[in-house]
Amino acid sequence: FFILSMSPLLSQTNYDESKVPSFEVPDPLTTFKGKKIKSVKKWEKARRPELLHFFENNVYGKIPKTLKIDSYNILEQDDNALNGKAKRKQVELTFKNNGKTLSYTILLYLPKNIAKAAVFLGYNFYGNHTITEDKAVLISSAWANNNESFQIENNTLTEESRGKRTNRWAVEKILEAGYGLATIYYGEVDPDKNDFSDGIHSLLYQQDQSRPKLDEWGSIAAWSWGMVRALDYFEKDPDVDASKVISFGHSRLGKTSLWAAATDKRFAGVISNNSGCGGATMSKRKFGETLAVINDRFPHWFCDNFNEYNENEEALPVDQHQLLALIAPRPLYVASAEEDQWADPRGEFLSAHYATQVYHLYDMEGIETMEMPKVNEPIHNTVSYHIRTGKHDVTDYDWENYIRWANAFVK
Ligand code: GTR
């Protein structure tokens, strides 16, 4: 599943900085019609909406209609979880439409002595039970990609993978710092396969529709939608400070956390961990993964309109730094890994830099320099960035920095 098949496009992958094409960086502060934006008011009234609209119609796809939580059910709760260190809740959200039902479960750990906690919210790849050894965490029955190292066969999650991803989730550090952690298995919202008969898409088709239209949502937008609805739930949960929810995601789920926060201003902060192509990095650099490659290998992630730009990045009137700009003025953290050249760390860094001019409109600071910091030397501002040693992953180092940044800029 993560192994690259050798298509001719892949053999053309560029990892040479001197071969990055020169291109004009689309200006976040000039409208498509050429008007210069000089105030927050104009940004919010004119420019931000047209950019959001462009990403909706041509990149991630728009959601056909709003669908609210039909009901929520606290499946399980324990005030003395993790050896008495945390409160645990497992909350199932249910949605209904077109005679169909979809449910997904939020696993929530909360620090015990805080009345209303700020929370990191992020999806996991292989089930809530993989992020912790905690035996009480329920195992999802949703479809999963087969994976030998997680002992997933027949697309079914089992007890055998409990705790297999604890390395990516610094649960104790998060709780000790006074934050809650909420996670959802992304396959419950939309199974990660090129099949639009299942997942949340199927609840919102019009009569006789069986797949999204050209400008309608792919899977990333569907997963983002799931995060937004989780935020709706947090507004009802007395233990959560819904005004301090940080969307977090790694890789494809980092693309997701960015899009969720771009579409919903209630997210108080955003973390993009190694999100790469179609996430934080700049498409026009064509470094590492390119649009043609991502749309070929994962045809269901973006909307069909995005294919317009396969091997045609020059034609894009936007680039991903403008997605980051949609987060302004909220705190944003973009993180890369040295060995994750596929995700183009330099492109992720530059993107954070180019988005910073929108933060300046709000008198906030971001990535002021165009010189990339050394590995393991983070730049912390309202817009933060680091590149750490190691590979495509989420590590304790990443979490330690996210917590420091959240303490300074979100909490
Ligand atoms: C890769 C994909 C990346 C990234 C990654 C992941 O195969 O090319 O864009 O999303 O998967 O999600 O782990």
Residues whose N, C-alpha, C, O or C-beta is under 5 A from the ligand:
A	BS01	GTR	F2 H250 S251 R252 S275 G276 C277
